[in-house]
Amino acid sequence: QITIAKEAECADIFSYVLDGTKYWVLLGASDIYVVGVFENGRFVQKTQEKQLNIAGVNYAAQSFSGVAGGRVVRIAWHILNAPANNFASQMSFPTEMSLEKSGDEIYLASAPIKEIERLYVNGGELCNLSLAKAQKVETGAAALDIAFTMPYIHGEKLVINMFGTDLA
């Protein structure tokens, strides 16, 4: 029996070869995982329990192994606390999993799959916008990847309105 504290459902398991050793990753519904090996038919845990997604928004993820190139691709139920009543949550971007080593520690890592790049078309940048007064920026895009770089001014508030919903 393999157990992870505070995890009781939606288990996911997949393997990786790292430094010549075949490791198995066991995750629970809340993204808490352990890494281990099978010795004589028994799972031997090689890491302490670790949290993959520290934001706590992923739930009940499932992986697809045997993907071209030996990749493990994973998708999760992405729990959002959005200030809107027209949707509750969404599926996460598919991510490619990898097993990484730092010193003697083994970690599970996750990054958006490379195929996401195909979604980026007609990209652009808006630079040096003034936030001194409300501005409406029309993009005409159905999907956006937005990144902000701005100084923090104590006491000021930035509100983004998307599709009629204020995201503060």
C-alpha positions in Angstrom: 0.0 0.0 0.0 1.3 3.5 -1.0 -0.2 6.4 0.8 0.2 10.2 0.6 -1.0 12.3 3.6 -4.2 14.2 2.9 -4.7 12.5 -0.5 -7.5 9.9 -1.0 -8.6 10.1 -4.6 -7.7 10.7 -8.2 -4.2 9.0 -8.0 -1.9 9.3 -11.0 1.3 7.3 -11.5 4.0 7.5 -14.2 7.6 6.6 -14.6 10.9 8.3 -15.7 14.4 7.1 -16.1 16.8 9.5 -14.5 20.6 8.8 -14.2 20.0 5.2 -15.3 17.4 4.5 -12.6 13.7 4.0 -13.3 11.7 6.2 -10.9 7.9 6.2 -10.4 6.0 9.3 -9.5 2.8 9.0 -7.6 0.5 12.1 -7.3 -2.7 12.6 -5.4 -5.7 14.9 -6.4 -4.2 18.0 -4.7 -0.8 17.7 -6.5 1.1 16.2 -3.6 3.6 13.7 -4.9 6.3 11.2 -3.9 9.0 9.7 -6.1 10.2 6.1 -5.6 11.4 2.9 -7.1 10.0 -0.7 -7.1 12.3 -3.2 -5.4 11.2 -6.8 -5.2 7.6 -5.8 -6.0 7.4 -3.2 -3.3 7.4 0.6 -3.7 10.3 2.2 -1.9 9.8 6.0 -1.5 12.9 8.0 -2.3 11.6 11.5 -1.6 9.5 13.2 1.0 6.0 14.3 0.1 6.3 17.4 -2.1 3.7 19.9 -3.5 3.9 20.2 -7.3 1.6 23.2 -7.8 2.1 25.7 -4.9 -0.7 27.9 -6.0 -3.2 25.2 -5.0 -5.3 25.6 -8.2 -4.8 22.1 -9.8 -7.0 19.2 -8.9 -7.4 15.7 -10.1 -4.9 15.9 -12.9 -4.3 12.9 -15.1 -1.3 12.1 -17.3 -0.8 10.6 -20.7 2.3 8.6 -21.0 3.7 7.0 -24.1 3.4 10.3 -26.0 5.9 10.7 -28.9 9.5 11.1 -27.6 8.7 9.5 -24.3 6.9 12.6 -23.0 4.4 12.6 -20.1 1.7 15.1 -20.8 -0.7 16.1 -18.0 -3.9 18.1 -17.7 -5.6 19.2 -14.5 -8.9 20.6 -13.3 -7.9 24.2 -12.7 -10.0 25.5 -9.8 -10.5 29.3 -10.1 -12.0 31.7 -7.7 -13.2 34.1 -10.4 -15.4 37.0 -9.6 -18.0 35.9 -12.3 -20.9 33.7 -12.4 -20.6 32.6 -16.0 -18.0 29.9 -15.3 -16.6 28.1 -12.3 -13.3 26.7 -13.4 -11.5 25.3 -16.4 -9.0 22.7 -17.6 -5.4 23.7 -17.2 -3.0 24.1 -20.1 -1.5 20.7 -20.9 1.9 20.5 -19.3 4.9 18.3 -19.9 6.2 16.6 -16.8 9.9 16.0 -16.1 11.9 14.6 -13.3 14.8 16.9 -12.2 17.7 16.5 -9.8 19.2 19.3 -7.7 22.1 17.9 -5.6 20.7 14.7 -4.1 17.0 15.9 -4.2 14.6 14.7 -6.9 11.8 17.0 -8.0 8.9 16.8 -10.4 8.7 19.7 -12.8 5.9 20.9 -15.1 6.0 23.3 -18.0 3.4 24.1 -20.7 3.7 21.7 -23.7 5.6 23.1 -26.7 2.5 22.8 -28.9 1.0 25.8 -27.0 3.3 28.0 -29.2 1.0 27.2 -32.2 -1.7 29.3 -30.6 0.3 32.4 -30.8 -0.6 34.2 -34.0 -0.8 37.9 -34.8 1.0 38.8 -31.6 1.7 42.3 -30.5 2.8 44.5 -27.7 1.3 47.6 -26.1 4.0 49.7 -24.5 4.1 52.8 -22.4 0.4 52.9 -21.7 -0.6 55.5 -19.1 -2.6 54.2 -16.2 -3.5 57.7 -14.9 -7.0 57.3 -16.2 -9.2 54.4 -17.3 -8.4 53.2 -20.8 -10.2 50.7 -23.0 -7.9 48.6 -25.1 -9.5 46.7 -28.0 -7.6 43.7 -29.3 -10.1 41.8 -31.3 -8.6 38.6 -30.1 -10.5 35.6 -28.9 -7.7 34.6 -26.5 -5.0 36.6 -24.8 -1.8 36.0 -23.0 -1.2 39.1 -21.0 1.9 40.1 -19.1 2.3 43.3 -17.2 5.5 45.1 -16.1 4.9 48.1 -13.9 6.0 49.7 -10.8 4.0 49.1 -7.6 2.5 52.2 -6.1 1.3 51.7 -2.6 -2.4 52.4 -2.3 -3.1 52.3 -6.0 -5.5 49.8 -7.5 -5.4 48.1 -10.9 -8.6 46.6 -12.2 -8.8 44.7 -15.5 -12.2 44.2 -17.0 -12.5 41.2 -19.2 -15.7 40.3 -20.9 -17.7 42.5 -18.6 -16.1 41.1 -15.4 -13.8 43.1 -13.2 -10.7 41.2 -12.2 -9.1 43.2 -9.4 
